[in-house]
Amino acid sequence: MAKPLVQATGRRKASVARVRLFDGSGQVTLNGRPLEDYFPTMATRLRVMEPLQITQTQGRYDVLAKLEGGGL
């Protein structure tokens, strides 16, 4: 796998999200599952993709995230 453009870790209470962005086609993978499988409702998917939509970069980067704790 190529070297990520950006790596970041976010924490809140007992939850941890480790996210890597790669140049790509807009594929989003959360804990090894596609976005549509991980978040079945459209409202939740839109909320997750909001930062990429605001910056007009949706479809430009692949997102690989490992999420732990805290539920959805």
VMD Tcl script that builds the backbone (N, CA, C; Angstrom):
set m [mol new atoms 216]
animate dup $m
set s [atomselect $m all]
$s set {name element resname resid chain x y z} {
  {N N MET 1 A 0.840 -1.173 0.000}
  {CA C MET 1 A 0.000 0.000 0.000}
  {C C MET 1 A 0.889 1.242 0.000}
  {N N ALA 2 A 0.439 2.275 -0.663}
  {CA C ALA 2 A 1.197 3.525 -0.770}
  {C C ALA 2 A 1.256 4.251 0.571}
  {N N LYS 3 A 2.192 5.159 0.664}
  {CA C LYS 3 A 2.323 5.968 1.867}
  {C C LYS 3 A 1.146 6.941 1.952}
  {N N PRO 4 A 0.490 7.048 3.128}
  {CA C PRO 4 A -0.649 7.954 3.247}
  {C C PRO 4 A -0.228 9.423 3.141}
  {N N LEU 5 A -1.117 10.236 2.569}
  {CA C LEU 5 A -0.883 11.673 2.503}
  {C C LEU 5 A -0.989 12.300 3.886}
  {N N VAL 6 A -1.985 11.823 4.658}
  {CA C VAL 6 A -2.240 12.359 6.003}
  {C C VAL 6 A -2.623 11.208 6.914}
  {N N GLN 7 A -2.133 11.245 8.144}
  {CA C GLN 7 A -2.549 10.313 9.185}
  {C C GLN 7 A -2.962 11.144 10.389}
  {N N ALA 8 A -4.073 10.752 11.026}
  {CA C ALA 8 A -4.526 11.495 12.203}
  {C C ALA 8 A -5.215 10.534 13.162}
  {N N THR 9 A -5.169 10.882 14.432}
  {CA C THR 9 A -5.848 10.120 15.466}
  {C C THR 9 A -6.753 11.066 16.237}
  {N N GLY 10 A -7.989 10.640 16.429}
  {CA C GLY 10 A -8.939 11.424 17.216}
  {C C GLY 10 A -9.404 10.605 18.404}
  {N N ARG 11 A -9.520 11.239 19.554}
  {CA C ARG 11 A -9.954 10.545 20.767}
  {C C ARG 11 A -11.064 11.333 21.450}
  {N N ARG 12 A -12.009 10.586 22.037}
  {CA C ARG 12 A -13.047 11.201 22.855}
  {C C ARG 12 A -13.534 10.149 23.817}
  {N N LYS 13 A -13.421 10.437 25.090}
  {CA C LYS 13 A -13.772 9.489 26.151}
  {C C LYS 13 A -13.060 8.167 25.882}
  {N N ALA 14 A -13.804 7.077 25.641}
  {CA C ALA 14 A -13.175 5.766 25.423}
  {C C ALA 14 A -13.043 5.419 23.948}
  {N N SER 15 A -13.338 6.356 23.066}
  {CA C SER 15 A -13.303 6.089 21.626}
  {C C SER 15 A -12.005 6.586 20.997}
  {N N VAL 16 A -11.543 5.834 19.999}
  {CA C VAL 16 A -10.342 6.218 19.253}
  {C C VAL 16 A -10.620 5.982 17.768}
  {N N ALA 17 A -10.288 6.968 16.946}
  {CA C ALA 17 A -10.400 6.836 15.492}
  {C C ALA 17 A -9.037 7.146 14.886}
  {N N ARG 18 A -8.501 6.196 14.129}
  {CA C ARG 18 A -7.242 6.395 13.410}
  {C C ARG 18 A -7.575 6.437 11.924}
  {N N VAL 19 A -7.269 7.555 11.285}
  {CA C VAL 19 A -7.685 7.777 9.902}
  {C C VAL 19 A -6.468 8.071 9.036}
  {N N ARG 20 A -6.460 7.473 7.842}
  {CA C ARG 20 A -5.408 7.739 6.848}
  {C C ARG 20 A -6.066 8.113 5.532}
  {N N LEU 21 A -5.536 9.148 4.875}
  {CA C LEU 21 A -6.009 9.572 3.560}
  {C C LEU 21 A -4.962 9.233 2.515}
  {N N PHE 22 A -5.419 8.669 1.399}
  {CA C PHE 22 A -4.559 8.316 0.277}
  {C C PHE 22 A -5.119 8.967 -0.977}
  {N N ASP 23 A -4.265 9.285 -1.949}
  {CA C ASP 23 A -4.770 9.675 -3.263}
  {C C ASP 23 A -5.586 8.505 -3.788}
  {N N GLY 24 A -6.732 8.786 -4.387}
  {CA C GLY 24 A -7.544 7.681 -4.883}
  {C C GLY 24 A -8.820 8.140 -5.542}
  {N N SER 25 A -9.840 7.291 -5.415}
  {CA C SER 25 A -11.092 7.497 -6.132}
  {C C SER 25 A -12.278 7.789 -5.223}
  {N N GLY 26 A -12.047 7.953 -3.930}
  {CA C GLY 26 A -13.135 8.265 -3.013}
  {C C GLY 26 A -13.652 7.080 -2.224}
  {N N GLN 27 A -12.961 5.969 -2.257}
  {CA C GLN 27 A -13.374 4.783 -1.506}
  {C C GLN 27 A -13.172 5.028 -0.013}
  {N N VAL 28 A -14.203 4.736 0.793}
  {CA C VAL 28 A -14.132 4.914 2.246}
  {C C VAL 28 A -14.276 3.552 2.894}
  {N N THR 29 A -13.291 3.170 3.720}
  {CA C THR 29 A -13.283 1.881 4.391}
  {C C THR 29 A -13.157 2.106 5.891}
  {N N LEU 30 A -14.101 1.573 6.654}
  {CA C LEU 30 A -14.113 1.702 8.109}
  {C C LEU 30 A -14.032 0.308 8.717}
  {N N ASN 31 A -12.989 0.054 9.473}
  {CA C ASN 31 A -12.757 -1.268 10.072}
  {C C ASN 31 A -12.855 -2.380 9.034}
  {N N GLY 32 A -12.304 -2.131 7.852}
  {CA C GLY 32 A -12.281 -3.141 6.804}
  {C C GLY 32 A -13.583 -3.301 6.039}
  {N N ARG 33 A -14.580 -2.481 6.338}
  {CA C ARG 33 A -15.880 -2.569 5.668}
  {C C ARG 33 A -16.163 -1.281 4.914}
  {N N PRO 34 A -16.868 -1.374 3.782}
  {CA C PRO 34 A -17.235 -0.159 3.044}
  {C C PRO 34 A -18.159 0.723 3.878}
  {N N LEU 35 A -18.167 2.000 3.577}
  {CA C LEU 35 A -18.983 2.974 4.300}
  {C C LEU 35 A -20.449 2.550 4.349}
  {N N GLU 36 A -20.980 2.056 3.230}
  {CA C GLU 36 A -22.395 1.672 3.152}
  {C C GLU 36 A -22.735 0.517 4.093}
  {N N ASP 37 A -21.791 -0.395 4.332}
  {CA C ASP 37 A -22.029 -1.507 5.249}
  {C C ASP 37 A -21.901 -1.068 6.703}
  {N N TYR 38 A -20.955 -0.184 6.969}
  {CA C TYR 38 A -20.707 0.233 8.347}
  {C C TYR 38 A -21.806 1.170 8.850}
  {N N PHE 39 A -22.242 2.112 8.001}
  {CA C PHE 39 A -23.312 3.045 8.340}
  {C C PHE 39 A -24.464 2.834 7.361}
  {N N PRO 40 A -25.480 2.045 7.726}
  {CA C PRO 40 A -26.544 1.713 6.782}
  {C C PRO 40 A -27.487 2.869 6.444}
  {N N THR 41 A -27.602 3.882 7.305}
  {CA C THR 41 A -28.533 4.979 7.020}
  {C C THR 41 A -27.842 6.099 6.255}
  {N N MET 42 A -28.563 6.683 5.327}
  {CA C MET 42 A -28.020 7.753 4.497}
  {C C MET 42 A -27.650 8.974 5.336}
  {N N ALA 43 A -28.431 9.288 6.347}
  {CA C ALA 43 A -28.148 10.465 7.186}
  {C C ALA 43 A -26.784 10.345 7.857}
  {N N THR 44 A -26.455 9.170 8.354}
  {CA C THR 44 A -25.173 8.956 9.018}
  {C C THR 44 A -24.028 9.028 8.020}
  {N N ARG 45 A -24.222 8.452 6.841}
  {CA C ARG 45 A -23.178 8.507 5.808}
  {C C ARG 45 A -22.906 9.943 5.377}
  {N N LEU 46 A -23.967 10.744 5.220}
  {CA C LEU 46 A -23.789 12.147 4.848}
  {C C LEU 46 A -23.013 12.894 5.927}
  {N N ARG 47 A -23.298 12.603 7.179}
  {CA C ARG 47 A -22.599 13.247 8.298}
  {C C ARG 47 A -21.104 12.891 8.280}
  {N N VAL 48 A -20.787 11.648 7.985}
  {CA C VAL 48 A -19.395 11.195 7.934}
  {C C VAL 48 A -18.652 11.853 6.772}
  {N N MET 49 A -19.316 12.019 5.637}
  {CA C MET 49 A -18.687 12.558 4.439}
  {C C MET 49 A -18.699 14.085 4.374}
  {N N GLU 50 A -19.355 14.727 5.328}
  {CA C GLU 50 A -19.510 16.185 5.315}
  {C C GLU 50 A -18.195 16.960 5.190}
  {N N PRO 51 A -17.125 16.610 5.923}
  {CA C PRO 51 A -15.877 17.367 5.769}
  {C C PRO 51 A -15.319 17.327 4.341}
  {N N LEU 52 A -15.443 16.195 3.667}
  {CA C LEU 52 A -14.960 16.097 2.290}
  {C C LEU 52 A -15.852 16.877 1.331}
  {N N GLN 53 A -17.154 16.913 1.610}
  {CA C GLN 53 A -18.060 17.686 0.760}
  {C C GLN 53 A -17.800 19.182 0.920}
  {N N ILE 54 A -17.602 19.635 2.137}
  {CA C ILE 54 A -17.372 21.062 2.391}
  {C C ILE 54 A -16.088 21.530 1.712}
  {N N THR 55 A -15.051 20.703 1.748}
  {CA C THR 55 A -13.769 21.077 1.141}
  {C C THR 55 A -13.698 20.725 -0.347}
  {N N GLN 56 A -14.792 20.210 -0.889}
  {CA C GLN 56 A -14.894 19.833 -2.301}
  {C C GLN 56 A -13.800 18.842 -2.714}
  {N N THR 57 A -13.512 17.884 -1.850}
  {CA C THR 57 A -12.499 16.866 -2.142}
  {C C THR 57 A -13.086 15.455 -2.158}
  {N N GLN 58 A -14.416 15.324 -2.116}
  {CA C GLN 58 A -15.037 14.007 -2.154}
  {C C GLN 58 A -14.743 13.364 -3.506}
  {N N GLY 59 A -14.303 12.112 -3.499}
  {CA C GLY 59 A -13.942 11.412 -4.721}
  {C C GLY 59 A -12.480 11.575 -5.101}
  {N N ARG 60 A -11.763 12.406 -4.376}
  {CA C ARG 60 A -10.345 12.644 -4.677}
  {C C ARG 60 A -9.425 11.787 -3.812}
  {N N TYR 61 A -9.879 11.444 -2.601}
  {CA C TYR 61 A -9.052 10.688 -1.666}
  {C C TYR 61 A -9.756 9.413 -1.237}
  {N N ASP 62 A -8.974 8.389 -0.963}
  {CA C ASP 62 A -9.456 7.174 -0.315}
  {C C ASP 62 A -9.249 7.354 1.180}
  {N N VAL 63 A -10.227 6.925 1.964}
  {CA C VAL 63 A -10.165 7.060 3.418}
  {C C VAL 63 A -10.119 5.660 4.014}
  {N N LEU 64 A -9.146 5.418 4.876}
  {CA C LEU 64 A -9.027 4.160 5.599}
  {C C LEU 64 A -9.038 4.499 7.081}
  {N N ALA 65 A -10.047 3.987 7.810}
  {CA C ALA 65 A -10.187 4.338 9.220}
  {C C ALA 65 A -10.354 3.081 10.064}
  {N N LYS 66 A -9.721 3.104 11.233}
  {CA C LYS 66 A -9.891 2.058 12.235}
  {C C LYS 66 A -10.538 2.723 13.436}
  {N N LEU 67 A -11.714 2.230 13.822}
  {CA C LEU 67 A -12.503 2.828 14.886}
  {C C LEU 67 A -12.608 1.851 16.044}
  {N N GLU 68 A -12.487 2.354 17.261}
  {CA C GLU 68 A -12.585 1.509 18.455}
  {C C GLU 68 A -13.422 2.202 19.508}
  {N N GLY 69 A -14.324 1.443 20.147}
  {CA C GLY 69 A -15.086 1.945 21.281}
  {C C GLY 69 A -16.165 2.940 20.916}
  {N N GLY 70 A -17.085 3.150 21.836}
  {CA C GLY 70 A -18.073 4.197 21.699}
  {C C GLY 70 A -19.247 3.923 20.795}
  {N N GLY 71 A -19.398 2.748 20.224}
  {CA C GLY 71 A -20.508 2.470 19.318}
  {C C GLY 71 A -20.321 3.147 17.982}
  {N N LEU 72 A -21.427 3.384 17.255}
  {CA C LEU 72 A -21.325 4.031 15.951}
  {C C LEU 72 A -20.960 5.485 16.124}
}
mol reanalyze $m
mol bondsrecalc $m
mol representation Tube
mol addrep $m
